[in-house]
Amino acid sequence: MLRGLARPKLRDALVALLTRIRMGTGGFAVKAEAEGADGRTHACSVNGHGVGHATGIVATLAAESLYTSPRAASISHIEQLFNPAEFFRRAADHRLTVDPGTPHLPAT
C-alpha cells in the first residue's frame, strides 16, 4: 500500500478520501481536581465545542485578569490573582459549559 503512495493519482485519491472522513465531534471536556494540605478537595469542569475557541477565551480572560489585578507585580500563583469562581462565571458567558463544582471537607 505504501508503495502505491508514490503514484500521484493514487496518493491524491487517498488524500481526498481521508479528508472527507470525520472522526469525533470536535467537543472537549476538561476536569480539574485539587486536594489541599488540610484534606479539603475541589473539582470543577469545563466542556464545549471548539478547542481553539475555548483556548482563546481562557487565555484572554486570564490575561485580562492579570492586567486588572490590584496585586503588585510579584511571583504569585495564578489563583491568587483573581477569584476562580468569577473566572468560571465569565468563561460561561462565552459559550463554555462550566461546572464550578463544590468544595468538600475531608471525611471525619
C-alpha positions in Angstrom: 0.0 0.0 0.0 2.8 2.5 0.9 4.5 1.9 -2.5 1.3 3.0 -4.1 1.5 6.4 -2.4 4.5 7.2 -4.7 2.0 7.3 -7.6 0.5 10.8 -7.6 -3.0 9.9 -8.7 -3.4 7.2 -6.1 -1.9 9.4 -3.4 -4.2 12.3 -4.3 -7.2 10.0 -4.3 -6.3 8.7 -0.9 -5.8 12.2 0.5 -9.2 13.3 -0.9 -10.8 10.3 0.7 -9.2 10.8 4.1 -10.1 14.5 4.2 -13.8 13.5 3.8 -13.8 11.2 6.8 -15.0 12.8 10.0 -13.9 11.3 13.3 -15.0 12.6 16.6 -17.3 15.5 17.3 -15.0 18.4 17.9 -16.2 18.6 21.5 -13.9 18.7 24.5 -14.1 18.2 28.3 -11.6 19.2 31.0 -11.9 18.3 34.6 -9.5 19.6 37.4 -9.3 18.1 40.9 -7.3 19.5 43.8 -6.7 18.5 47.3 -5.4 20.9 49.9 -2.9 20.0 52.7 -5.8 20.1 55.1 -7.6 17.4 53.1 -10.2 19.6 51.5 -10.9 18.7 47.9 -12.5 20.6 45.0 -13.3 19.5 41.5 -14.6 21.6 38.5 -15.1 21.0 34.8 -15.5 22.9 31.5 -16.8 21.4 28.3 -17.9 22.7 24.9 -17.1 22.6 21.2 -14.2 24.3 19.5 -10.9 23.8 21.3 -9.4 26.8 19.7 -12.3 29.0 20.8 -12.0 27.7 24.4 -8.3 28.2 24.4 -8.7 31.8 23.2 -11.4 32.6 25.7 -9.4 31.2 28.7 -6.2 32.9 27.6 -8.0 36.2 27.1 -9.8 36.1 30.4 -6.6 35.1 32.2 -4.6 37.9 30.6 -7.3 40.4 31.4 -7.5 39.2 35.0 -3.7 39.6 35.3 -3.8 43.0 33.8 -6.5 44.3 36.0 -5.3 42.6 39.2 -4.7 45.1 42.0 -1.8 42.9 43.3 1.7 44.4 43.0 4.0 42.8 40.4 5.5 39.7 42.0 5.7 36.0 41.7 2.3 34.5 42.6 0.1 31.5 41.9 -2.5 32.2 39.3 -5.4 31.6 41.7 -4.1 34.3 43.9 -4.5 36.9 41.2 -8.2 36.5 40.6 -11.3 34.8 42.0 -11.7 31.4 40.3 -15.5 31.4 40.7 -15.7 34.7 38.9 -13.4 33.5 36.2 -15.6 30.4 35.6 -18.7 32.6 35.5 -17.1 34.8 32.9 -16.0 31.8 30.9 -19.6 30.6 30.9 -20.6 33.8 29.2 -18.6 32.7 26.2 -20.4 29.5 25.1 -18.4 27.3 27.5 -20.3 24.9 29.8 -18.8 25.3 33.3 -19.5 23.3 36.4 -17.6 25.2 39.1 -18.1 22.2 41.5 -18.4 22.3 45.2 -15.6 22.2 47.8 -15.7 19.1 50.0 -14.3 18.9 53.5 -12.4 15.8 54.5 -14.3 12.9 55.9 -14.0 12.6 59.7 
